[in-house]
Amino acid sequence: MTEKLTPCAQWTDDCQGKKDYDGRLLSISTRYWPGPGSSGTMVVNAQPGQAAVITTAPYGTRPSATATICLNHGAPDHYGYGDSLVWREKDFEADTEAEVKALVEAWVQERFDEVVALLGFGPQLLAN
């Protein structure tokens, strides 16, 4: 990458002439799919001269999720996010929604612990 990344932060007005320089450096984004037995992806089959046929394809054979931790950079959008680069990403699959969610949460906690260690915070913070 040849372009220099800039923090996803911006100056905004506060009250009485004060200013804030705020942004989001890292963010977590997870998408969960419930697997078969619930709705699914809409499939549209359109042939010339025929009415379109709309069906649903199941999301997968089991409940699943993809979790991504991103480094946000560049100018923030309306929600405070800019462009992003994937720092870590993992796919999950289990028999139930609760199991998938537990796997995602444990993985995110491990990545969080990595960030805490990289920033030099002591292990006492991780024990709380």
Secondary structure, 3 states (H helix, E strand, C coil): CCCCCCECEEEEECCCCCEEEEECCEEEEEEEECCCCCCCEEEEECCCCCCCEEEEECCCCCCEEEEEEEEEECCCCCCCCCEEEEEEEEEEECCCHHHHHHHHHHHHHHHHHHHHHHCCCCHHHHHC
